[in-house]
Amino acid sequence: MTETYSNGLYLDWIDQSIKKEQNFFGYANGNWQKKHPIPAAYPHWSIFDILEKQNEQIVREILEAATKNPEKKPNSTTQKLSDFYLSGMDSKNIERLGITPLNTEFERINNIKNKTELQQVIAHLQTIGVNALFHFGQEQDFKNSRKVIGVATQDGLGLPDRDYYLKDDAKFKQLRKIYVNHIASMFKLLGDNARTAVVDAKKIMEIETALASASMPLCDQRIPCEIYHILNLAQLKKLTPHFNWQQYFIDLNHPEIKSINLAMPNFFKVMDEKLATISLDDWKKYLRWHLINTAAPYLSKAFVEEDFNLKAAITGCKELLPRWQRVVAAENEALGFAIGKLYVEKHFPPSAKKAVVEIINRIRDALKNDLKTLAWMTPQTRRAALKKLALMKARVGYPNQWWDYSTLRIDRGPYVLNVLRANAFLKQHELNKIGKPVDPNEWEMTPQTVNAYYDSSMNMLNIPAGFLQPPFFDPKAPDAVNYGSIGFVVGHEMTHGFDDEGAQFDGYGNLKNWWKPEDLQKFRHATQCIIEQFSQYKVNSNISLQGKLVAGEAIADLGGVTLAYHAFCASPAYPRAKTIAGYTPAQQFFLGAAHSFACNIRPEELYRVATTDPHPPAMYRINGSLANMPEFQKAYNIAANSPMVNAKRCVIW
């Protein structure tokens, strides 16, 4: 970070012209927002984005070093890191080849002669990363967390969510027109005449709208029992008589699969009807579209630019990222843990891990004390909650075991084929888990990721190394600031184990009710408070947040910042904490929390966030959470009638 840094506080981020009692997020970050306009290639610009770009530059250096390594042996990790990067950066070869690397795939689609072959091609396309009709992958069994099962979920859309097809307001109507024109433009780049391209684009829109109409809303997907339906082959055949699941598993090279979780039965019922009624030629158009939609970012300039046109309409971005950033992003997806191993060797000292583990332990203690003293919780539920917390695991930095990429073929080009082969490798890595015990050592996020996550089925929180840098974590900063920033993150992820969704899983990661009925009723009443609070917030002046969609993240935010504050107050550092530049330790804590979410965002992206993102926008993650905290009100001496003090405080944990 390049801003003025005083004893761990970014004082020049503060905008004194904004009243803290009106908008604490704006007060804490107003000057940062003025000094950090959104770069043209981004839909938003935040602390997360800045750190991600810094990490991308580090990864770029790692990859360029690999290209210059004179000892890279064939099929070695170094060779693969080097050749993937060089193939992606070789714009001349990419332009020369044009669409030709995909000729085999287009011929495969064109040669489909019947519905049996159609399903075989759907399975093949899914293995190379093409969003064809639905998604099939793996997950831990909700009711037996030691076992990995197959799961089929709704998918097959080219727009971000079902609402983009179904909502009737002007913004979505306009985006639908843009989308149809975009599909037609892509077909014209493939050589179709203009009339045929438009007709085919409208047909694809018709198919996707039918799939969207059958898709489960995002809010409903947050209810575990609503997306858990174990069906065997006979039951699958009865529900979807026109789709041969047994042959599908054979086509995926996993004939041993005999049952799966069909997460959204209604979607698959409608999908099956459409397989029977939509013509083979129209399905070919649909698959052709999704193939080029997947591959376009890795092809010649005309395809890349047309692909960006749709992204710009949805997010408001003004220009493409530089080629090196796009290639680094693709390689992070393809070879992320090979890159991550080199990343942590160079950029993550053991001392950082030790300090964060200490913070995690103190926040765990704060939640333990909270659970012990909650007045509304009966002893039976209290014991179960404490047991779940005791069983909760935490991992920091990076995995203990690294991936084996020896079966992944990477060469100097064509670039798009490296991407598709990597997709196939990742898909088989995923599908090979089905039917096997859970691997407790595997991570979902690579070490260089600027993020963190909690896994309900593992009862485990994970903080990658990429997150552990200023302003989220700074060994030189006061403890108050670190507890407000990385402590907030840790508390947030820990609280996910007890949010409205996580609270349905026990300490072993199984979907199991561990609540007494009266306690569960009180908990649901408390979460309803959050739903109602966040439903009142608006973006772009007129778009309301979906309280049910953001409830889990908003609960985790409130729990996270509350636990982090209590942990700080109970830490040995608290009695020694000093006032800095007129800010008390408590005030420093809340500044640290707000600074972690400093952000600017485009109106178009805010529209998307309000529609599809389970996280509230950054301003409400801070203001909405702090308005429920008496500790915040006291720290800044804020009047009770202020917008930063909820008249009806929401209290969860």
Secondary structure, 3 states (H helix, E strand, C coil): CCCCCECCECHHHCCCCCCCCCCHHHHHHHHHHHHCCCCCCCCEEEHHHHHHHHHHHHHHHHHHHHHCCCCCCCCCHHHHHHHHHHHHHCHHHHHHHCCHHHHHHHHHHHCCCCHHHHHHHHHHHHHCCCCCCEEEEEEEECCEEEEEEEEEEECCCCCCCCHHHHCCCHHHHHHHHHHHHHHHHHHHHCCCCHHHHHHHHHHHHHHHHHHHHHCCCHHHHCCHHHHCCEEEHHHHHHHCCCCCHHHHHHHCCCCCCCEEEECCHHHHHHHHHHHHHCCHHHHHHHHHHHHHHHHHHHCCHHHHHHHHHHHHHHHCCCCCCCHHHHHHHHHHHHHHHHHHHHHHHHHCCHHHHHHHHHHHHHHHHHHHHHHHHCCCCCHHHHHHHHHHHHHCEEEEECCCCCCCCCCCCCCCCCHHHHHHHHHHHHHHHHHCCCCCECCCCCCCCCCCCCCCEEECCCCEEEEEHHHCCCCCCCCCCCHHHHHHHHHHHHHHHHHHHHCCCHHHECCCCCECCCCCHHHHHHHHHHHHHHHHHHHCCEECCCEECCHHHHHHHHHHHHHHHHHHHHHHHHCCHHHHCCCECCECHHHHHHHHHHHCCCEEECHHHHHHHHHHCCCCCHHHHHHHHHCCCHHHHHHCCCCCCCCCCCCCCCCCC
